[in-house]
Amino acid sequence: MRTGHEVWRAGKDFLYRSGRLLDRRRYEFHFEGGSKDSVLAALTAYQNEDGGFGSALEPDLRGPDSQPIPTEEALLILDELGGREPAVLSQIAGFVERSIRPSGGLPSAFFSVNGYPHAPWWETKDDTQGALNPTGRLIGLLLKHGAFDGKPWPDWLTQTMDFLWEKTASLGKADYHDWIQVLTFLEHAPDRERAAQELQRLKPLLLASGAIEFDPYAEGYVHPVLNWAPSPSSLCRSFFTKEQIDQHLDALVKTQQEDGGWNISFPAQSPAAEAEWRSYLTIKQLLILRAYGRLE
């Protein structure tokens, strides 16, 4: 098994050999003292005038139009950087406001996705209804980073919060993507007492749901322990034992490929999408390993 230094070096070489500019800038920020502005410049190249993000920031959505999922991804990258970028956050909040459906929430994808190459699971026949994914994380991260601080909540935000509380209360059989939306929303919801009660109620349901993959070497499109607890400070870290975390960290090291990157566990729709996903996944895995002290 590679040492921590060898894992880091191989991952770095992979990113500079094959990674997206955005992921190279993220690597430089996290590992080489690179500037936040360089990451923001690369990130906002994917942003449209309406404040949303597109242009394959989410590699399975190849079209230029703004879509909710890549806009969620932009917020996750902003979160890596510390989050408080008022201009970008304001633009994203404006996009979210204009995209809220009358029933509450944003759809997972707009109908316009069908006009460009996309993975089959993004084929969209109806975009008139809101969905938990990605509304929960969009709102949760906007709240976390103060997008609505210092001013009265607009009606659309109150409506969307009601939508998310209702979805949380009625959450039944759900996959990783819905669970992570609820968890992020509850982590940052202003009503801390209510959020704590919901987390206490949902924890045993999540652990028994089958959504968490406890086998560190399971194949296929699964979501192992470290997807839920990517750092020691993660909300779900307490759900797992040290032994479970260590087993999954060992597996992460062992599944690094000879070229220094990690492979995706789902079919890629094109060579370009696969390369971009591997780039995204490699910086993600390096950050997880560093967070747990495995690159030392």
N, C-alpha and C positions, 0 to 999 in steps of 0.2 A: 504494500500500500504506500502511496506517495506520502512524503512528509508534508507538513503544512506549507513550508516554503515552496516545495515542488508543485503543490496544487495551485498556489497563488501564481507562481511563475508561468505555469502552463496555461492557466486561465487568462492571464495578462497577454501572453503571446497569441492566444486564440482571438481575443478581442481586437488586437491590433492587426491581426491577419485577416479576420473575417467579420468583425463586428460592425454594427451600424455606428455612424458618427455619434448619435445620441448616447449609445451605450458606452462608447469610448470616452465621451465627455463625463458620463456618470462615473465611470471607473476612475478617471483622473480626479474628480471631485472627492471621491471616497478614499482613494488609496494614494494619490500623488500630490495632494494639496492643490488640486485644480480649482478654478474659480466657479462659483455659483452662476455667474453671468454667462459663462461658456455653455453650461448645461441649459440655462434658460433660452439662450439663442438657438440651440439645436432643437429644444422642445417646441418653442413657439413657431418654428418653421412649419409645424404640423397644424397650426391654429388658423382658423378662418375668420373672416370679418364678423361673423355672427357670434364669436367668442368660443365656439365649440372646436373640437379637434377631429381630424380625419386623416386622409392621405396615408393610410396603412400604419398609423401609430399602433393600432391593433392589427398585427400582420394578416389576419384572416379577412379583414375588411379593406379592400384595395382601393375603393373609390375616394375621391377628394372631399366629398361632402362631410359636414360635421355629423357625428353620430354619438349617442350617449356613452357607449362602451369605451371608445378611445378618449372621450372627455374624462371619464372616470380614471383611465390610465394616466392621463396628464396630471390629475389631482394626486394620484399615488406618487408620481415622480416629484411633484412639488412638495409632498409630505416628506420625502427623503431629504429634501434641501432645507427643511425647517418650516416650509409652508407659507409663511407670511409674506406673500408677494401681492400687495393690494391690487395692483392694476390687473394682473392675470386673474386673480380670484374674482374680482368684480366682473370681468368679461365672462368668466365661466358661470357665475351666478346669473348673469343676464341671459346666457344661453339656456340654462336650466329653467329659468322663469318662463321663457318663451316656449319651452318644450313640454311643460306640464300639461297633462291631459285633464279634461273636465272631471274624470273619475278620480284623479289624483295620481301622482307619480309620472315618470317618464317611461316610454316603451324601451325595450332592450335595443331595438333598431328601428329606424325610420324606413318607410317603404322605398325610399330612394336607394337603399342598399342594393336592390335587385338590378339596378342599371349598370353595375360594375362587377367584376369578378369578386367572388366571396366564397367562403366555406359554406357547404350545404346547410349547416345548422343555423346560418344567419339568414336564410331565405325568409322573407317577411311578407305575409299576406294581409296583415292588419296592424296598423301602428296607432290605432285610436285609443288603446287602453294602456294605462300605466303598469309597470312591472316592478316587483321588489328589486330585481337585478336590472339596472345598476342604481336605482333610486336611493337605496339605503346608504351605500358608500359615498355617493355624490353628496348627499345632504350631510352625512356624518363628518366628512372631511371639510366641507365648507364651514360647518359649525366649529370644528376643531380649530381651524385657522382664522376664525374671527371675521368671516365674510359678512356677517350680519350684526357685528358688535356696534353698540353706540347708536342704534336707530330702531324704531319700532318694527316689529316683524310685519312684512307685507302679507296680505291675505293668502297669496299663493303658498307661502312658506307654512303658515298655520294649517292650511288645507293638506299640504304634503306631510307635515308631521302627523296629522290625524291618520292619513293613509298609512304611514309607516307603523304607527302604534297598532293599527288594526291588523296589518299584515303580520306583525310580531305576535300578537295575541292569538292569531289563527294559524300560526305556522304548524304544519303537520309534517308529512313526509316531504323532505326537501333535500336537494343536493348541495354540494359545497358552495356553489355560486349563490344560492339563496341564503344559506347559513352565514356566509361571510358578510353579506349585506346587512343582515340583522345584527350580527356581532359588532360591526363597525358603527352602525347607528346607535346601538345601546351604549357603546363605549363613550360616545360623545354627546348623547342626548342631554339637554339642559336639566330635565327632571331626573336628578340622580337617584332619588329614592325609588321611583318607578322603574328606572333602568336596572337598578340592583335587584329588585324583586323579580323582574323578567329574566335576568341572567341566572339567578338562583333556580328559577323554574325550568329554564331551558337547558341548563348544563347536563342533567341526566338524560334528557331527550336526545341531545346531540351525541353524547357518548354511546348511546344505544342505537343510534340511527343508521349506522353503517356508512355514513358519509366520511368518516375518518378512516384512513387506511393505516392499520397498525403494523402490517408486514413491511419492513423497510425495503424489501426487494420485490414487492408486488409489481407486476407488469400491467400495461394498459393505462387507460385514462383514469387514474386514481389520484387521491389527494392525501398524501402521507402526512405524518405528524408535523413535520417542519413547515408544511404549507399553512398550518393552523397556528404554529408558534415559531415564526421565523427569527425571533430574538428572545433572549431571557426576559425582556420587559413586555412581551406580547400578552394580550388579555388572556389567551388560552394556555399560556405556559404552565399554569398550575393544574391543568387538566391531565398532565402527563408526568410520569416518573422520570427521574434522572436517567435510569437505565434505558427507558424508551427513547429519550432524546439522544443519548449517546449511540444507541444502535442505529438510529436514523442518520446521525452525523457520520458514522463510519460508512454507512451505505452511500451517502452523498459523495464521500471521497472516492470510494471504490467504483462508482459509476461515472466518474469523470472519464471522458474518452481520451484516446491517445493524442488527439489534436488539441486537447486542453479544454474543449467545450463539453457541454452536456446535451444529450439528445432529448427531443420532445417525445411525448408518449401518445401522440395522436397523429392522424394522417395530415401531412402538409398538402395544401392545394397547389403549390408551385415551388420550384427551387428557391425563388426569392423569398417567399413566405417562410420556408423552412430555415433559410439562413438568418432571417430576421428573428424568428422565434428562438433559435439557438443562441443568438447574440443576447436577446432579452433574458433567456434562462441562465446563461453563464454569469452575467453580472448579478442576477438574483441569488444564485447558489454561492458565489463568492461572498456576498454580503451576509448570507446566513452563516457560513462557516466562520467569517470574521467575528460576527456577533457572539458566537459561542467559543471564541478563542482557539479555533482550529487552524488558523493560518499562521500561528506563531512558531 
